[in-house]
Amino acid sequence: MKTWLKTWRADLLLGLSITGLVILARLLGTLQTLEWKALDLSLKWRPAEITDPRITIITITENDRDIVKSGVRDKIKRPSDDSLRERLRQRQYRRSSQSAAHL
């Protein structure tokens, strides 16, 4: 019984000292670089996410900015609201028919 108690105390002391060292190292920031590398690696290894079809990315180029600054935007032929609505309806119809085909 006494040998078991001595072994148990030694194991407890070793475990607590290692835990204390790890907590101290984290508080001092010495493990931060390793944590960042581990996070980077886990993000690289995760599966690719499916893109959301509801998201549309619109880019504004230098040419677009120049047009707005020069005041020429009134001379540019822009689509009407009705034609834009019709285009959106067509895209939504295409997407819904494509997603139905995948089911």
VENQUIUR-V206021 format. One line per field, one symbol per residue. ss: DSSP state (A for helix, B for strand, O for the rest). burial: + if it has 24 or more other C-alpha atoms within 12 Angstrom, else -. A space follows every 50 residues. Layout:
BEGIN
ss: ???
burial: ???
END
This chain:
BEGIN
ss: OAAAAAAAAAAAAAAAAAAAAAAAAAAAOOOAAAAAAAAAAAAAAOOOOO OOOOOOOOOOOAAAAAAAAAOAAAOOOOOOAAAAAAAAAAAAAAAAAAAA AAO
burial: -------------------------------------------------- -------------------------------------------------- ---
END
